[in-house]
């Protein structure tokens, strides 16, 4: 998380919820700061670590760390849910597709980068519920002469080989593969049958390698 985003969250939560404001006790001693409380929640939530894991680092008791996490989740939902935690509208989808096309990845609608703990609950994630139930957004695009009807996400290597996930090439052997890996990682960091179809996944990946090469390839050495 970049500093600007983190500080925006800190400012919004501390303004809207008294829990995140630093207070003084009867003796005038200051309690936990806003930064301590929000940092505790952010460290616990993505890594799935126990509450006492931040005890020494942030000087919070486990019960207090859990309380920070509970208030953080509620606060994020209340403040940002309507804008950021909703399904994309058709206008949002078209904007995402246009950005993906501009960057050499037609059909891309986002980038997902999860930890090992996150991948363990992938099947229970609401992110893909619509797709699993046949309600995925309708898209149509062509890459390297092949037509596709399913959007995809750029991911890291921990994800399964589903048609909806396009991973990088860990050990590129030629300039095309190297250029694809370079652009894929740049885009990723900046911004039930069909989904799990490995054959379609491999063909789409190969087509995207060719598309990146045609769009950005030069005589430069990318190895």
C-alpha positions, -999 to +999 in steps of 0.1 A: +000+000+000+014+034-010+018+061+017-008+084+001-035+058+002-026+047+038-027+083+050-061+089+033-075+059+052-060+071+084-075+106+080-110+093+071-112+067+099-099+090+125-123+118+115-154+095+113-148+071+142-139+081+177-123+047+183-094+056+160-088+090+177-059+092+202-072+100+237-059+110+271-067+093+303-075+110+336-038+115+343-032+132+310-014+102+295-019+096+259-033+063+247-027+044+215-023+065+184-044+064+153-014+050+134-009+021+159-045+010+157-048+011+119-013-004+113-023-033+136-054-040+116-036-038+082-009-061+094-033-088+107-058-088+079-038-096+048-014-121+063-039-139+086-014-137+115-026-141+151-035-110+171-005-113+194+019-111+165+018-073+167+021-071+204+058-064+206+060-045+173+031-021+180+027-026+218-009-037+216-025-064+236-041-092+215-076-082+226-069-046+216-055-057+182-086-077+175-108-047+184-088-026+160-093-051+132-131-053+139-135-015+139-112-012+108-133-036+088-166-019+098-151+015+091-138+006+056-172-008+047-191+022+060-168+048+044-157+032+011-181+004+005-205+021-019-176+034-040-150+008-040-165-025-026-192-029-053-195-047-086-182-028-115-208-010-137-208-014-175-190+020-176-164+008-152-158-024-172-154-005-205-128+018-188-109-012-174-109-029-208-097+003-225-068+006-201-059-030-206-060-026-244-038+005-242-012-014-221-011-043-245-035-066-226-068-066-244-095-083-223-077-075-190-100-061-162-076-060-133-046-073-114-047-095-083-018-102-061-025-124-031-005-141-004-005-179+002-031-175+029-054-156+005-052-183-022-064-209+003-098-193+003-100-184-034-131-207-040-149-188-012-141-154-025-170-133-037-148-118-064-156-147-087-191-156-076-208-140-106-184-158-130-189-192-113-227-188-116-226-178-152-232-141-147-198-128-159-196-096-178-199-101-216-168-091-234-154-098-269-119-093-280-093-108-304-056-115-297-033-129-323-062-140-345-081-158-317-114-146-304-121-146-266-153-140-247-140-140-211-121-112-194-091-120-173-069-108-144-031-106-143-018-126-113+013-139-098+026-175-100+006-188-070-027-189-088-040-220-106-039-222-144-075-211-151-085-192-182-094-161-161-058-159-147-028-149-168+005-154-150+039-142-159+067-163-174+092-171-146+122-180-168+117-164-202+139-180-228+136-155-257+130-118-263+092-122-268+088-140-235+111-115-218+091-085-231+058-101-221+071-108-186+084-072-183+051-056-194+030-080-175+048-072-142+047-035-149+009-035-155+002-058-126+021-036-101+007-004-115-027-007-115-165-236-132-153-251-165-143-222-186-125-206-158-105-237-150-097-245-187-059-249-188-058-253-225-076-219-230-053-204-203-022-215-222-035-203-256-045-169-242-011-165-226+007-174-258-015-150-278-007-122-253+030-129-256+027-124-294+005-093-289+029-076-266+057-084-290+038-069-319+028-038-299+060-031-281+088-053-295+120-037-309+155-048-315+163-042-278+175-072-258+150-080-230+168-110-215 
